[in-house]
């Protein structure tokens, strides 16, 4: 994924002599080596991993805190959907709040 993103960013430069992603990948590899294709990945990982770890922990915690849905209930599908929405919303908000300045 990251090498393709890096190649497309190179293509966004109007002064870039490359015409397509394949040329861009070749040029990056030729000038910076294989590691050049992954340049900048660590910043993305350092930003993304804490967000998703927080979201998973919060989703698990909220899932345990919510009342269990009765499998015999006639509204079990709706209840499961509501619980899922609550868990996902809480996880998304927590991930954003804890990782965005």
C-alpha positions as CSV (number, residue, x, y, z in Angstrom):
1,X,0.0,0.0,0.0
2,X,2.6,2.6,1.0
3,X,4.7,2.3,-2.2
4,X,1.6,3.0,-4.3
5,X,0.7,6.0,-2.1
6,X,4.3,7.3,-2.4
7,X,4.2,6.9,-6.2
8,X,0.9,8.7,-6.5
9,X,2.2,11.6,-4.4
10,X,5.1,11.9,-6.8
11,X,2.6,12.1,-9.7
12,X,0.8,15.0,-8.0
13,X,3.8,17.2,-8.5
14,X,3.2,19.1,-11.8
15,X,6.9,19.5,-12.4
16,X,7.5,15.7,-12.1
17,X,8.8,14.1,-15.3
18,X,7.1,10.8,-14.6
19,X,3.8,10.0,-16.4
20,X,2.4,7.0,-14.5
21,X,2.7,5.0,-11.3
22,X,5.0,2.4,-12.8
23,X,7.5,5.1,-13.9
24,X,7.2,6.7,-10.5
25,X,7.9,3.5,-8.6
26,X,10.9,2.8,-10.9
27,X,12.3,6.3,-10.4
28,X,11.9,6.2,-6.6
29,X,13.6,2.7,-6.5
30,X,16.4,3.9,-8.8
31,X,17.2,7.1,-6.8
32,X,16.5,5.9,-3.2
33,X,16.6,2.1,-3.3
34,X,14.0,-0.3,-2.0
35,X,13.7,1.6,1.3
36,X,12.8,4.7,-0.6
37,X,9.5,3.1,-1.5
38,X,8.6,2.9,2.2
39,X,9.9,6.4,3.2
40,X,7.5,8.0,5.6
41,X,5.7,4.8,6.7
42,X,6.9,5.1,10.3
43,X,5.1,8.4,10.8
44,X,1.8,6.9,9.5
45,X,2.2,3.9,11.7
46,X,2.9,6.0,14.8
47,X,-0.2,8.0,14.1
48,X,-2.5,5.1,13.2
49,X,-1.7,2.3,15.6
50,X,-2.6,4.1,18.8
51,X,-5.9,5.2,17.3
52,X,-6.9,1.7,16.4
53,X,-5.6,0.1,19.6
54,X,-7.7,2.7,21.6
55,X,-10.7,2.0,19.5
56,X,-10.5,-1.8,19.9
57,X,-10.0,-1.5,23.7
58,X,-13.0,0.8,24.1
59,X,-15.2,-1.3,21.8
60,X,-14.4,-4.4,23.9
61,X,-15.0,-2.5,27.2
62,X,-18.3,-1.1,26.0
63,X,-19.4,-4.5,24.7
64,X,-18.8,-6.0,28.2
65,X,-20.6,-3.1,29.9
66,X,-23.7,-3.3,27.7
67,X,-26.5,-5.7,28.7
68,X,-26.4,-9.0,26.8
69,X,-29.1,-9.5,24.2
70,X,-31.6,-12.2,24.9
71,X,-31.4,-14.7,22.0
72,X,-35.0,-15.6,22.5
73,X,-36.1,-12.0,22.2
74,X,-38.3,-11.1,19.2
75,X,-36.2,-7.9,18.9
76,X,-32.8,-9.6,19.1
77,X,-31.7,-8.5,15.7
78,X,-32.5,-4.9,16.4
79,X,-31.0,-5.1,19.8
80,X,-27.7,-6.5,18.4
81,X,-27.7,-3.7,15.8
82,X,-28.1,-1.1,18.5
83,X,-25.4,-2.6,20.7
84,X,-23.1,-2.8,17.7
85,X,-23.8,0.9,16.8
86,X,-23.1,2.0,20.4
87,X,-19.8,0.0,20.6
88,X,-18.6,1.3,17.2
89,X,-19.6,4.9,17.9
90,X,-17.8,4.9,21.3
91,X,-14.7,3.3,19.8
92,X,-14.6,5.8,16.9
93,X,-15.0,8.8,19.3
94,X,-12.4,7.5,21.7
95,X,-9.9,6.8,19.0
96,X,-10.3,10.3,17.6
97,X,-10.3,12.1,21.0
98,X,-7.2,10.3,22.3
99,X,-5.1,10.6,19.2
100,X,-6.0,13.9,17.7
101,X,-4.5,17.1,19.1
